[in-house]
Amino acid sequence: MSFLTAVLTEVEHIALPLPLVVYPMVAAVLFLALGVVLWSFRDVANRHSGKANAYAAAHGGYGSTSDTGGH
């Protein structure tokens, strides 16, 4: 452990550009923004179920006889 203590004593303390509390706040805001983007794409497959059924029927895909739509 003497190597670790020697390294830690040699390291200069660098002043952070922002207070330490700001970094978790930035992470939380980014996480929230990504959650909003994810939430905005919910139920997209069901919005276009008619188009998906028409494509499946034209190309002989699975689900061409059902109206459930989506995937």
Gaussian input, Z-matrix of N, CA and C with variables (Angstrom, degrees):
# hf/3-21g

backbone

0 1
 N
 C     1     B1
 C     2     B2     1     A1
 N     3     B3     2     A2     1     D1
 C     4     B4     3     A3     2     D2
 C     5     B5     4     A4     3     D3
 N     6     B6     5     A5     4     D4
 C     7     B7     6     A6     5     D5
 C     8     B8     7     A7     6     D6
 N     9     B9     8     A8     7     D7
 C    10    B10     9     A9     8     D8
 C    11    B11    10    A10     9     D9
 N    12    B12    11    A11    10    D10
 C    13    B13    12    A12    11    D11
 C    14    B14    13    A13    12    D12
 N    15    B15    14    A14    13    D13
 C    16    B16    15    A15    14    D14
 C    17    B17    16    A16    15    D15
 N    18    B18    17    A17    16    D16
 C    19    B19    18    A18    17    D17
 C    20    B20    19    A19    18    D18
 N    21    B21    20    A20    19    D19
 C    22    B22    21    A21    20    D20
 C    23    B23    22    A22    21    D21
 N    24    B24    23    A23    22    D22
 C    25    B25    24    A24    23    D23
 C    26    B26    25    A25    24    D24
 N    27    B27    26    A26    25    D25
 C    28    B28    27    A27    26    D26
 C    29    B29    28    A28    27    D27
 N    30    B30    29    A29    28    D28
 C    31    B31    30    A30    29    D29
 C    32    B32    31    A31    30    D30
 N    33    B33    32    A32    31    D31
 C    34    B34    33    A33    32    D32
 C    35    B35    34    A34    33    D33
 N    36    B36    35    A35    34    D34
 C    37    B37    36    A36    35    D35
 C    38    B38    37    A37    36    D36
 N    39    B39    38    A38    37    D37
 C    40    B40    39    A39    38    D38
 C    41    B41    40    A40    39    D39
 N    42    B42    41    A41    40    D40
 C    43    B43    42    A42    41    D41
 C    44    B44    43    A43    42    D42
 N    45    B45    44    A44    43    D43
 C    46    B46    45    A45    44    D44
 C    47    B47    46    A46    45    D45
 N    48    B48    47    A47    46    D46
 C    49    B49    48    A48    47    D47
 C    50    B50    49    A49    48    D48
 N    51    B51    50    A50    49    D49
 C    52    B52    51    A51    50    D50
 C    53    B53    52    A52    51    D51
 N    54    B54    53    A53    52    D52
 C    55    B55    54    A54    53    D53
 C    56    B56    55    A55    54    D54
 N    57    B57    56    A56    55    D55
 C    58    B58    57    A57    56    D56
 C    59    B59    58    A58    57    D57
 N    60    B60    59    A59    58    D58
 C    61    B61    60    A60    59    D59
 C    62    B62    61    A61    60    D60
 N    63    B63    62    A62    61    D61
 C    64    B64    63    A63    62    D62
 C    65    B65    64    A64    63    D63
 N    66    B66    65    A65    64    D64
 C    67    B67    66    A66    65    D65
 C    68    B68    67    A67    66    D66
 N    69    B69    68    A68    67    D67
 C    70    B70    69    A69    68    D68
 C    71    B71    70    A70    69    D69
 N    72    B72    71    A71    70    D70
 C    73    B73    72    A72    71    D71
 C    74    B74    73    A73    72    D72
 N    75    B75    74    A74    73    D73
 C    76    B76    75    A75    74    D74
 C    77    B77    76    A76    75    D75
 N    78    B78    77    A77    76    D76
 C    79    B79    78    A78    77    D77
 C    80    B80    79    A79    78    D78
 N    81    B81    80    A80    79    D79
 C    82    B82    81    A81    80    D80
 C    83    B83    82    A82    81    D81
 N    84    B84    83    A83    82    D82
 C    85    B85    84    A84    83    D83
 C    86    B86    85    A85    84    D84
 N    87    B87    86    A86    85    D85
 C    88    B88    87    A87    86    D86
 C    89    B89    88    A88    87    D87
 N    90    B90    89    A89    88    D88
 C    91    B91    90    A90    89    D89
 C    92    B92    91    A91    90    D90
 N    93    B93    92    A92    91    D91
 C    94    B94    93    A93    92    D92
 C    95    B95    94    A94    93    D93
 N    96    B96    95    A95    94    D94
 C    97    B97    96    A96    95    D95
 C    98    B98    97    A97    96    D96
 N    99    B99    98    A98    97    D97
 C   100   B100    99    A99    98    D98
 C   101   B101   100   A100    99    D99
 N   102   B102   101   A101   100   D100
 C   103   B103   102   A102   101   D101
 C   104   B104   103   A103   102   D102
 N   105   B105   104   A104   103   D103
 C   106   B106   105   A105   104   D104
 C   107   B107   106   A106   105   D105
 N   108   B108   107   A107   106   D106
 C   109   B109   108   A108   107   D107
 C   110   B110   109   A109   108   D108
 N   111   B111   110   A110   109   D109
 C   112   B112   111   A111   110   D110
 C   113   B113   112   A112   111   D111
 N   114   B114   113   A113   112   D112
 C   115   B115   114   A114   113   D113
 C   116   B116   115   A115   114   D114
 N   117   B117   116   A116   115   D115
 C   118   B118   117   A117   116   D116
 C   119   B119   118   A118   117   D117
 N   120   B120   119   A119   118   D118
 C   121   B121   120   A120   119   D119
 C   122   B122   121   A121   120   D120
 N   123   B123   122   A122   121   D121
 C   124   B124   123   A123   122   D122
 C   125   B125   124   A124   123   D123
 N   126   B126   125   A125   124   D124
 C   127   B127   126   A126   125   D125
 C   128   B128   127   A127   126   D126
 N   129   B129   128   A128   127   D127
 C   130   B130   129   A129   128   D128
 C   131   B131   130   A130   129   D129
 N   132   B132   131   A131   130   D130
 C   133   B133   132   A132   131   D131
 C   134   B134   133   A133   132   D132
 N   135   B135   134   A134   133   D133
 C   136   B136   135   A135   134   D134
 C   137   B137   136   A136   135   D135
 N   138   B138   137   A137   136   D136
 C   139   B139   138   A138   137   D137
 C   140   B140   139   A139   138   D138
 N   141   B141   140   A140   139   D139
 C   142   B142   141   A141   140   D140
 C   143   B143   142   A142   141   D141
 N   144   B144   143   A143   142   D142
 C   145   B145   144   A144   143   D143
 C   146   B146   145   A145   144   D144
 N   147   B147   146   A146   145   D145
 C   148   B148   147   A147   146   D146
 C   149   B149   148   A148   147   D147
 N   150   B150   149   A149   148   D148
 C   151   B151   150   A150   149   D149
 C   152   B152   151   A151   150   D150
 N   153   B153   152   A152   151   D151
 C   154   B154   153   A153   152   D152
 C   155   B155   154   A154   153   D153
 N   156   B156   155   A155   154   D154
 C   157   B157   156   A156   155   D155
 C   158   B158   157   A157   156   D156
 N   159   B159   158   A158   157   D157
 C   160   B160   159   A159   158   D158
 C   161   B161   160   A160   159   D159
 N   162   B162   161   A161   160   D160
 C   163   B163   162   A162   161   D161
 C   164   B164   163   A163   162   D162
 N   165   B165   164   A164   163   D163
 C   166   B166   165   A165   164   D164
 C   167   B167   166   A166   165   D165
 N   168   B168   167   A167   166   D166
 C   169   B169   168   A168   167   D167
 C   170   B170   169   A169   168   D168
 N   171   B171   170   A170   169   D169
 C   172   B172   171   A171   170   D170
 C   173   B173   172   A172   171   D171
 N   174   B174   173   A173   172   D172
 C   175   B175   174   A174   173   D173
 C   176   B176   175   A175   174   D174
 N   177   B177   176   A176   175   D175
 C   178   B178   177   A177   176   D176
 C   179   B179   178   A178   177   D177
 N   180   B180   179   A179   178   D178
 C   181   B181   180   A180   179   D179
 C   182   B182   181   A181   180   D180
 N   183   B183   182   A182   181   D181
 C   184   B184   183   A183   182   D182
 C   185   B185   184   A184   183   D183
 N   186   B186   185   A185   184   D184
 C   187   B187   186   A186   185   D185
 C   188   B188   187   A187   186   D186
 N   189   B189   188   A188   187   D187
 C   190   B190   189   A189   188   D188
 C   191   B191   190   A190   189   D189
 N   192   B192   191   A191   190   D190
 C   193   B193   192   A192   191   D191
 C   194   B194   193   A193   192   D192
 N   195   B195   194   A194   193   D193
 C   196   B196   195   A195   194   D194
 C   197   B197   196   A196   195   D195
 N   198   B198   197   A197   196   D196
 C   199   B199   198   A198   197   D197
 C   200   B200   199   A199   198   D198
 N   201   B201   200   A200   199   D199
 C   202   B202   201   A201   200   D200
 C   203   B203   202   A202   201   D201
 N   204   B204   203   A203   202   D202
 C   205   B205   204   A204   203   D203
 C   206   B206   205   A205   204   D204
 N   207   B207   206   A206   205   D205
 C   208   B208   207   A207   206   D206
 C   209   B209   208   A208   207   D207
 N   210   B210   209   A209   208   D208
 C   211   B211   210   A210   209   D209
 C   212   B212   211   A211   210   D210

   B1=1.4423
   B2=1.5237
   B3=1.3035
   B4=1.4544
   B5=1.5306
   B6=1.3626
   B7=1.4579
   B8=1.5269
   B9=1.3249
   B10=1.4604
   B11=1.5241
   B12=1.3098
   B13=1.4612
   B14=1.5267
   B15=1.3330
   B16=1.4619
   B17=1.5213
   B18=1.3227
   B19=1.4690
   B20=1.5175
   B21=1.3130
   B22=1.4613
   B23=1.5192
   B24=1.3012
   B25=1.4607
   B26=1.5185
   B27=1.3384
   B28=1.4552
   B29=1.5241
   B30=1.3060
   B31=1.4659
   B32=1.5185
   B33=1.3184
   B34=1.4700
   B35=1.5176
   B36=1.2936
   B37=1.4589
   B38=1.5059
   B39=1.3177
   B40=1.4572
   B41=1.5228
   B42=1.3041
   B43=1.4651
   B44=1.5288
   B45=1.3066
   B46=1.4562
   B47=1.5194
   B48=1.3462
   B49=1.4637
   B50=1.5293
   B51=1.3250
   B52=1.4597
   B53=1.5165
   B54=1.3138
   B55=1.4709
   B56=1.5350
   B57=1.2851
   B58=1.4592
   B59=1.5292
   B60=1.2971
   B61=1.4633
   B62=1.5283
   B63=1.3215
   B64=1.4665
   B65=1.5287
   B66=1.3122
   B67=1.4594
   B68=1.5300
   B69=1.3354
   B70=1.4657
   B71=1.5306
   B72=1.3298
   B73=1.4689
   B74=1.5223
   B75=1.3231
   B76=1.4652
   B77=1.5220
   B78=1.3210
   B79=1.4588
   B80=1.5300
   B81=1.3241
   B82=1.4672
   B83=1.5267
   B84=1.3178
   B85=1.4696
   B86=1.5194
   B87=1.3379
   B88=1.4644
   B89=1.5241
   B90=1.3161
   B91=1.4576
   B92=1.5192
   B93=1.3034
   B94=1.4585
   B95=1.5220
   B96=1.3371
   B97=1.4667
   B98=1.5234
   B99=1.3233
   B100=1.4601
   B101=1.5306
   B102=1.3021
   B103=1.4609
   B104=1.5189
   B105=1.3273
   B106=1.4682
   B107=1.5260
   B108=1.3174
   B109=1.4701
   B110=1.5217
   B111=1.3152
   B112=1.4603
   B113=1.5187
   B114=1.3091
   B115=1.4672
   B116=1.5303
   B117=1.3274
   B118=1.4590
   B119=1.5249
   B120=1.3306
   B121=1.4593
   B122=1.5199
   B123=1.3266
   B124=1.4520
   B125=1.5289
   B126=1.3119
   B127=1.4595
   B128=1.5303
   B129=1.3224
   B130=1.4639
   B131=1.5197
   B132=1.3164
   B133=1.4599
   B134=1.5294
   B135=1.3192
   B136=1.4610
   B137=1.5220
   B138=1.3038
   B139=1.4592
   B140=1.5226
   B141=1.3256
   B142=1.4572
   B143=1.5242
   B144=1.3248
   B145=1.4585
   B146=1.5281
   B147=1.3098
   B148=1.4654
   B149=1.5166
   B150=1.2920
   B151=1.4564
   B152=1.5263
   B153=1.3291
   B154=1.4573
   B155=1.5171
   B156=1.3279
   B157=1.4625
   B158=1.5184
   B159=1.3291
   B160=1.4654
   B161=1.5249
   B162=1.3073
   B163=1.4677
   B164=1.5266
   B165=1.3403
   B166=1.4598
   B167=1.5205
   B168=1.3233
   B169=1.4578
   B170=1.5213
   B171=1.3175
   B172=1.4582
   B173=1.5233
   B174=1.3218
   B175=1.4578
   B176=1.5272
   B177=1.3154
   B178=1.4579
   B179=1.5183
   B180=1.2861
   B181=1.4656
   B182=1.5055
   B183=1.3087
   B184=1.4675
   B185=1.5129
   B186=1.3052
   B187=1.4551
   B188=1.5096
   B189=1.3362
   B190=1.4551
   B191=1.5177
   B192=1.3562
   B193=1.4524
   B194=1.5140
   B195=1.3135
   B196=1.4580
   B197=1.5189
   B198=1.3133
   B199=1.4583
   B200=1.5149
   B201=1.3185
   B202=1.4526
   B203=1.5169
   B204=1.3156
   B205=1.4623
   B206=1.5068
   B207=1.2799
   B208=1.4584
   B209=1.5028
   B210=1.2942
   B211=1.4603
   B212=1.5045
   A1=110.23
   A2=117.07
   A3=119.62
   A4=111.34
   A5=116.23
   A6=118.91
   A7=110.39
   A8=116.51
   A9=120.91
   A10=111.27
   A11=117.24
   A12=118.77
   A13=111.50
   A14=116.82
   A15=119.69
   A16=110.82
   A17=116.53
   A18=120.36
   A19=110.32
   A20=117.08
   A21=120.29
   A22=112.27
   A23=117.93
   A24=119.24
   A25=112.14
   A26=116.70
   A27=120.89
   A28=112.89
   A29=116.93
   A30=120.88
   A31=109.49
   A32=115.17
   A33=119.50
   A34=109.30
   A35=115.71
   A36=119.67
   A37=108.67
   A38=115.10
   A39=121.29
   A40=108.21
   A41=116.36
   A42=120.75
   A43=109.22
   A44=116.04
   A45=121.15
   A46=109.84
   A47=116.80
   A48=118.90
   A49=113.67
   A50=116.94
   A51=121.86
   A52=109.14
   A53=117.30
   A54=119.27
   A55=110.73
   A56=116.08
   A57=121.77
   A58=112.81
   A59=118.56
   A60=122.70
   A61=111.65
   A62=117.74
   A63=121.68
   A64=111.51
   A65=118.95
   A66=121.63
   A67=113.34
   A68=120.28
   A69=118.26
   A70=112.75
   A71=116.86
   A72=119.22
   A73=110.93
   A74=116.75
   A75=120.48
   A76=109.84
   A77=117.14
   A78=120.88
   A79=110.82
   A80=117.44
   A81=120.80
   A82=111.20
   A83=117.44
   A84=120.78
   A85=110.46
   A86=116.94
   A87=119.76
   A88=111.17
   A89=117.01
   A90=120.78
   A91=111.09
   A92=117.29
   A93=121.33
   A94=111.17
   A95=116.88
   A96=120.52
   A97=111.00
   A98=117.49
   A99=119.84
   A100=111.12
   A101=117.44
   A102=120.64
   A103=112.18
   A104=116.94
   A105=120.82
   A106=110.46
   A107=116.98
   A108=120.15
   A109=110.13
   A110=117.01
   A111=120.41
   A112=111.20
   A113=117.36
   A114=121.94
   A115=110.83
   A116=118.03
   A117=120.48
   A118=112.38
   A119=117.82
   A120=120.59
   A121=112.80
   A122=117.67
   A123=119.65
   A124=109.73
   A125=115.42
   A126=122.87
   A127=112.89
   A128=118.62
   A129=120.81
   A130=110.73
   A131=117.64
   A132=120.77
   A133=110.93
   A134=117.81
   A135=120.00
   A136=112.34
   A137=117.67
   A138=119.72
   A139=111.29
   A140=115.97
   A141=120.48
   A142=111.30
   A143=117.25
   A144=120.28
   A145=111.79
   A146=118.44
   A147=120.33
   A148=111.56
   A149=116.40
   A150=121.39
   A151=110.96
   A152=116.52
   A153=120.60
   A154=111.12
   A155=117.22
   A156=120.46
   A157=111.14
   A158=117.45
   A159=120.47
   A160=110.66
   A161=117.52
   A162=121.11
   A163=110.35
   A164=116.53
   A165=120.20
   A166=111.27
   A167=117.20
   A168=120.17
   A169=111.21
   A170=117.24
   A171=120.59
   A172=112.15
   A173=117.14
   A174=120.07
   A175=112.63
   A176=117.43
   A177=121.39
   A178=113.19
   A179=116.78
   A180=120.66
   A181=112.28
   A182=114.23
   A183=121.13
   A184=109.94
   A185=117.52
   A186=121.82
   A187=113.28
   A188=117.22
   A189=118.62
   A190=112.35
   A191=117.59
   A192=119.43
   A193=112.96
   A194=118.52
   A195=120.06
   A196=110.63
   A197=115.45
   A198=121.00
   A199=111.71
   A200=117.76
   A201=118.86
   A202=111.42
   A203=117.50
   A204=121.49
   A205=112.65
   A206=113.54
   A207=119.02
   A208=112.06
   A209=114.15
   A210=119.20
   A211=111.06
   D1=-11.11
   D2=-179.85
   D3=-67.21
   D4=-30.75
   D5=176.99
   D6=-65.27
   D7=-43.95
   D8=179.75
   D9=-62.64
   D10=-43.64
   D11=179.17
   D12=-67.46
   D13=-33.42
   D14=177.57
   D15=-66.67
   D16=-41.05
   D17=179.19
   D18=-66.73
   D19=-43.29
   D20=-178.29
   D21=-66.84
   D22=-31.45
   D23=179.00
   D24=-75.78
   D25=-23.68
   D26=-179.43
   D27=-84.44
   D28=-19.78
   D29=-176.15
   D30=-74.33
   D31=130.98
   D32=175.97
   D33=-78.92
   D34=146.97
   D35=176.08
   D36=-84.74
   D37=123.21
   D38=-179.14
   D39=-100.04
   D40=130.36
   D41=178.53
   D42=-72.85
   D43=131.21
   D44=178.45
   D45=-76.99
   D46=147.06
   D47=-179.69
   D48=-69.97
   D49=-23.79
   D50=179.56
   D51=-127.06
   D52=157.58
   D53=175.25
   D54=-61.69
   D55=154.09
   D56=-174.63
   D57=-62.74
   D58=-26.46
   D59=-179.06
   D60=-71.84
   D61=-24.60
   D62=-174.58
   D63=-70.48
   D64=-33.82
   D65=-175.91
   D66=-61.82
   D67=-46.20
   D68=174.64
   D69=-65.68
   D70=-30.69
   D71=177.27
   D72=-65.70
   D73=-41.72
   D74=177.90
   D75=-62.82
   D76=-42.92
   D77=178.28
   D78=-62.52
   D79=-40.82
   D80=179.59
   D81=-65.89
   D82=-39.77
   D83=178.89
   D84=-65.85
   D85=-42.19
   D86=177.61
   D87=-64.53
   D88=-41.94
   D89=177.34
   D90=-62.36
   D91=-41.04
   D92=177.93
   D93=-65.29
   D94=-41.73
   D95=178.61
   D96=-62.99
   D97=-42.39
   D98=177.28
   D99=-66.18
   D100=-34.75
   D101=175.72
   D102=-64.77
   D103=-38.56
   D104=177.20
   D105=-65.04
   D106=-41.17
   D107=177.33
   D108=-63.08
   D109=-44.68
   D110=178.16
   D111=-62.52
   D112=-41.72
   D113=-179.82
   D114=-65.37
   D115=-32.66
   D116=-178.23
   D117=-69.91
   D118=-20.70
   D119=179.89
   D120=-98.28
   D121=12.39
   D122=179.43
   D123=-68.98
   D124=144.07
   D125=173.54
   D126=62.55
   D127=25.29
   D128=-179.59
   D129=-68.40
   D130=-38.13
   D131=-179.10
   D132=-62.19
   D133=-36.93
   D134=-179.55
   D135=-74.53
   D136=-23.86
   D137=177.57
   D138=-69.00
   D139=-27.62
   D140=-176.67
   D141=-114.27
   D142=33.87
   D143=-175.63
   D144=-66.49
   D145=-35.31
   D146=178.66
   D147=-64.20
   D148=-41.80
   D149=178.26
   D150=-66.63
   D151=-40.27
   D152=179.18
   D153=-66.44
   D154=-40.67
   D155=178.13
   D156=-65.75
   D157=-40.15
   D158=178.74
   D159=-64.64
   D160=-40.25
   D161=178.79
   D162=-65.93
   D163=-43.38
   D164=179.82
   D165=-65.02
   D166=-39.05
   D167=179.40
   D168=-68.25
   D169=-37.93
   D170=-179.07
   D171=-71.45
   D172=-29.26
   D173=-175.86
   D174=-108.02
   D175=8.64
   D176=176.65
   D177=67.15
   D178=31.01
   D179=-177.92
   D180=-85.51
   D181=175.49
   D182=178.03
   D183=-68.78
   D184=140.34
   D185=176.71
   D186=89.40
   D187=14.09
   D188=-177.18
   D189=-74.15
   D190=-17.64
   D191=-179.14
   D192=-100.89
   D193=-9.23
   D194=-178.38
   D195=-103.16
   D196=157.69
   D197=178.25
   D198=-104.30
   D199=19.35
   D200=-179.32
   D201=-73.62
   D202=-27.48
   D203=176.52
   D204=70.07
   D205=-177.77
   D206=177.78
   D207=73.51
   D208=-140.83
   D209=-175.02
   D210=-110.75

